[in-house]
Amino acid sequence: QVQLVESGGGLVQAGGSLRLSCVASGSTNSINAVGWFRQAPGKQRELVARIRSTGSTFYADSVKGRFTISRDNARNIVYLQMNSLKPEDTAVYYCNRLGTGWAPLLDWGQGTQVTVSA
C-alpha cells in the first residue's frame, strides 16, 4: 500500500513563496504519477499540477509560470514550489497518487492549509 502525507503550508503575504512536500511511504515503486490538488472554501477540489515518473509535468492554467512540481525519487518526495502567490491561491492543498485517466487512487489525507493574505 501507498501512503502520502502533505506538509509545508502556512500563512504568506501576496507575492510570497511556499514549498509544499508530499512524502510517500509503502510500495512507492508502484507510483507512476502524483498530483497536487487544492480545495478552497465552497469550491470543488481541483488539480493544480501533476508529475509522472518520467518527469513530465502538467499545470493548471491558473498556476502556470508560478508553480513548479518536482520529485525526489531517492527520498520519495514530491514538491510543489509556489511563487508569486495570490490570495486566490488560498486553499487546502492535497497530494494523491494518480491512476488511469489521471484519477486519484487514494483516500484523501488531511492536506496542508495555504493562506495568502492581500
Residue pairs with C-beta under 8 A, 6 or more apart in sequence:
1 26
1 27
2 24
2 25
2 26
2 27
2 28
2 30
2 31
2 97
2 106
3 24
3 25
3 26
3 106
4 22
4 23
4 24
4 34
4 95
4 96
4 97
4 106
4 109
5 22
5 23
5 25
5 109
6 20
6 21
6 22
6 93
6 94
6 95
6 109
6 110
6 111
6 112
7 20
7 21
7 23
7 112
8 18
8 19
8 20
8 21
8 112
9 18
9 20
9 92
9 93
9 111
9 112
9 113
9 114
9 115
10 18
10 113
10 114
10 115
11 115
11 117
12 18
12 85
12 114
12 115
12 116
12 117
13 116
13 117
14 85
14 86
14 87
14 116
14 117
14 118
15 84
15 85
16 85
16 116
17 81
17 82
17 83
17 84
17 85
18 82
18 85
18 114
19 79
19 80
19 81
19 82
20 36
20 79
20 80
20 82
20 93
20 95
20 112
20 114
21 77
21 78
21 79
22 34
22 36
22 77
22 78
22 79
22 80
22 95
23 76
23 77
24 31
24 34
24 76
24 77
24 78
25 76
28 76
31 53
31 97
32 52
32 53
32 98
32 99
33 50
33 51
33 52
33 53
33 97
33 98
33 99
33 102
34 50
34 51
34 71
34 78
34 95
34 96
34 97
34 98
35 47
35 48
35 49
35 50
35 51
35 95
35 96
35 98
35 102
35 104
36 47
36 48
36 49
36 50
36 69
36 78
36 80
36 93
36 94
36 95
37 45
37 46
37 47
37 48
37 93
37 94
37 95
37 96
37 104
38 45
38 46
38 48
38 89
38 91
38 92
38 93
38 94
38 114
39 45
39 46
39 91
39 92
39 94
39 111
40 88
40 90
40 91
40 92
43 91
45 94
46 60
47 60
47 102
48 59
48 60
48 62
48 63
48 67
48 80
48 93
49 57
49 58
49 59
49 60
49 63
49 67
49 69
49 80
50 57
50 58
50 69
50 98
50 102
51 57
51 58
51 69
51 70
51 71
51 78
53 73
55 71
57 69
59 67
59 69
62 88
63 82
63 89
66 82
66 83
66 84
66 85
67 80
67 81
67 82
67 83
68 79
68 80
68 81
68 83
69 78
69 79
69 80
69 81
70 78
70 79
70 81
71 77
71 78
71 79
72 78
72 79
78 95
80 93
80 95
82 89
82 114
85 114
85 116
86 116
87 116
87 117
87 118
88 116
89 114
89 116
90 114
90 115
90 116
91 114
92 111
92 112
92 113
92 114
93 111
93 112
93 113
93 114
94 108
94 109
94 111
94 112
95 109
96 104
96 105
96 106
96 108
97 104
97 105
97 106
98 104
98 105
99 105
